[in-house]
Amino acid sequence: MTVPGYPSTVGRVLERSARAGLVHVPVNFNARGEELEYLLTQSEPAAAFVDPALGPST
């Protein structure tokens, strides 16, 4: 599955997660501090898929 605007890898993760009965919770990549903590606390994630390209630059 290809999601327009996303690499094919993301599409495969979304498709296979849905087939496994998992729920996709989008998180704004600009979320920081308390906002990010709130999102992760409220959604109680069992796993997180992240793009290293969106992480802090070194």
MARKE-965397 format. One record per residue (C-alpha): residue number from 1; z, y, x. Coordinates in pm, 1 decimal, always signed. Example, Ala and Ser with C-alpha at 12.3 -4.5 7.8 and 13.67 -1.06 7.14 Angstrom:
<base 1,<+780.0,-450.0,+1230.0>>;
<base 2,<+714.0,-106.0,+1367.0>>;
***
This chain:
<base 1,<+0.0,+0.0,+0.0>>;
<base 2,<-87.0,+342.8,+130.9>>;
<base 3,<+100.3,+647.2,+6.8>>;
<base 4,<-118.9,+959.6,+30.5>>;
<base 5,<+12.8,+1188.6,+301.9>>;
<base 6,<+226.7,+917.7,+460.1>>;
<base 7,<+153.1,+670.3,+736.2>>;
<base 8,<+76.6,+321.4,+607.0>>;
<base 9,<+407.3,+197.8,+752.7>>;
<base 10,<+605.3,+413.1,+509.8>>;
<base 11,<+398.3,+283.1,+220.0>>;
<base 12,<+471.9,-75.7,+318.8>>;
<base 13,<+845.2,-4.1,+347.9>>;
<base 14,<+851.1,+158.3,+1.8>>;
<base 15,<+651.0,-123.0,-157.3>>;
<base 16,<+853.8,-405.2,-4.2>>;
<base 17,<+1182.8,-232.7,-77.2>>;
<base 18,<+1085.7,-197.2,-443.4>>;
<base 19,<+987.1,-564.3,-458.7>>;
<base 20,<+1331.4,-653.0,-321.9>>;
<base 21,<+1495.7,-448.4,-598.2>>;
<base 22,<+1607.5,-167.7,-367.8>>;
<base 23,<+1606.2,+194.8,-476.4>>;
<base 24,<+1435.9,+462.3,-266.6>>;
<base 25,<+1651.1,+773.8,-228.6>>;
<base 26,<+1452.6,+1054.1,-66.5>>;
<base 27,<+1649.8,+1282.7,+163.1>>;
<base 28,<+1516.9,+1622.5,+267.5>>;
<base 29,<+1462.7,+1619.1,+642.1>>;
<base 30,<+1617.6,+1966.8,+657.3>>;
<base 31,<+1950.0,+1838.5,+515.8>>;
<base 32,<+2232.1,+1890.8,+761.8>>;
<base 33,<+2610.9,+1878.6,+770.4>>;
<base 34,<+2788.5,+1871.6,+434.2>>;
<base 35,<+2463.8,+1842.8,+233.8>>;
<base 36,<+2352.4,+1534.9,+427.5>>;
<base 37,<+2701.9,+1385.8,+412.1>>;
<base 38,<+2707.0,+1433.7,+33.6>>;
<base 39,<+2365.6,+1269.6,-15.3>>;
<base 40,<+2458.8,+968.2,+195.7>>;
<base 41,<+2804.8,+933.1,+42.4>>;
<base 42,<+2683.8,+953.9,-318.2>>;
<base 43,<+2390.1,+715.4,-273.9>>;
<base 44,<+2597.8,+455.0,-84.4>>;
<base 45,<+2301.2,+331.3,+120.1>>;
<base 46,<+2290.8,-24.2,+250.7>>;
<base 47,<+2011.6,+69.9,+492.6>>;
<base 48,<+1828.6,+376.7,+614.0>>;
<base 49,<+1473.6,+404.4,+739.4>>;
<base 50,<+1424.7,+708.4,+959.2>>;
<base 51,<+1136.2,+861.1,+1149.0>>;
<base 52,<+1240.9,+933.3,+1509.8>>;
<base 53,<+987.5,+1216.9,+1515.9>>;
<base 54,<+1210.2,+1407.0,+1271.8>>;
<base 55,<+1520.6,+1369.8,+1488.2>>;
<base 56,<+1663.2,+1628.3,+1727.2>>;
<base 57,<+1434.4,+1726.6,+2008.9>>;
<base 58,<+1555.5,+1655.0,+2359.3>>;
***
